[in-house]
Amino acid sequence: MKIILISDITKSSEDKAEIQSVFSGLDQVIELDRTAQGLRVDRVDIASVDLIIVNASKLVPEDLRTIASLTSSPPWPAIIYISETSTNDELLALMRAGVNDVINLPLNPAELKQAVDRIRFKHGASRPKTEGQVLAFLSSKGGAGATFLSSNIGYILATEYNQRVLLIDLHMQGGDAAFYLTNNTSSSSVAELAKHSDLDQMMLLTGSIEIEPNYFLLQAPDSPEKSAGLQASHIDNLIAIALKEFDFVIIDSPHILDGITIKALDRATTIFVITQPIMTYLRAVTNVLHLFNRLDYEPNKVRVVLNRMDEVGVLSIAKVEDSIQKKISTTIPNDFKNGVESVNLGLPITKIAFKSPISDALRAIAADITGRQTQAQVKTSWIKTLLGK
């Protein structure tokens, strides 16, 4: 559901967090503060809102007029009013104005959740749709290849698996995922879009670059100052909206972690940590894995991808696994010529070298993610079986 939470300015962040705890991961939640002019519901597109929660210290008479105007003609959003214990007259006035539920303070989160779930049921949202997957790609150390891999896997999922894919470049400085796929640019960036209080799926599509009919890219800001004011909650809301539109949301994450990046990683179904068979990279990936352990990420949520693996290299897979104390999920061969040509041309590698070793390795990752193979892969597997290879 799309939920608007309007709080008195006296409410603490802890009070708001307690209310936020009852929402579903698929809910789109926009937080607003009460102004001197009242609830100011004109700040949002009410027609697209399912639920308004007013987080007040006590009943404000002006709110009754605002609520009554909202509920005077259908369709109107459901309304929950949170305030101190009200008199019977106040409760009756709220109900006559059109409030669905009144929750008394001190807040009981279980009581609020029941009220929200009742409204969710009425909106036909008691059984949320199957949620898409969030795939995060993170270099253990700068230059490991996370942007190249994330952008190309997104392309394969969209073009060979017919999945709707959004790639989000979460680098607030120097993000260059667009250069791996297209010469086109957008007037909007992830930072600018995420800060919109009325962000919706249409705005998200309009602000993204269309790489293919099923593949969209939300580019990084072209200057650091455009990310000023961006908060972790903004990114969380953006991902929640994207999941309503896309089968896969791919996060190209910076290797230096902050609150915004960690919020995106919290959302991820799978985190691919990209490293190389070089000791400086392996030391870095060990630090990343220790951090993820402190964040209580499940071990099967994190996969280590060994990029640019060369058969003549000094470090074998066994030595790498022994060094980082974790199994390698996938290896990407060091096909330098095709890899560099792909980057220099700004084209997906499957466009310039469809059968390159890198392309095959990326398809194997896509097959694992989706749980199925493309028709081309099935045909190749059948031929190998027929030839006894």
PETAKA-V599833 format. One line per field, one symbol per residue. ss: DSSP state (A for helix, B for strand, O for the rest). psi: psi as a letter, one per 30 degrees, with the letter a starting at -180 (. if undefined). Layout:
ss->???
psi->???
//
This chain:
ss->OBBBBBBOOOOOAAAAAAAAOOOOOOOBBBBBBOBOOBOOAAAOOAAAOOBBBBBOOOOOAAAAAAAAAAOOOOOOOBBBBBBOOOOAAAAAAAAAAOOOBBBBOOOOAAAAAAAAAAAAAAOOOOOOOOOOBBBBBBBOOOOOOAAAAAAAAAAAAAAOOOOOBBBBBOOOOOOOAAAAOOOOOOOOOAAAAAOOOOOOAAAAAAOOBBBBOOBBBBOOOOOAAAAOOOOAAAAAAAAAAAAAAOOBBBBBBOOOOOAAAAAAAAAOOBBBBBBBOOAAAAAAAAAAAAAAAAOOOOAAABBBBBBBBOOOOOOOAAAAAAAAOOOBBBBBBOOAAAAAAAAAAOOOAAAAOOOOAAAAAAAAAAAAAAOOOOAAAAAAAAAAAAAOO
psi->ljkkjjkkffklfeeeeeefffllffkjkkklkklfgbfhfffljefgkekkkjilelkjefeeeeeeeegfklklllkkkkllklleeeeeeeeefgkekkkkkkkjeeeeeeeeeeeeeegggfjklkklkjjkkkkfkkgfgeeeeeeeeeeeeeeffhkkkkkjjgjfkgkgeeffflflllflleeeeffkfhkaeeeeeeflkjelfgjkkjllkfkeffgkfkleeeeeeeeeeefffkekjkjjklfjkaeeeeeeeefkekkjjkllhkeeeeeeeeeeeeeeefghkkeffkkkkjlhkkfglekleeeeeeefhkkkekkkliieeeeeeeeefhkkffefiegleeeeeeeeeeeeefgllleeeeeeeeeeeefg.
//
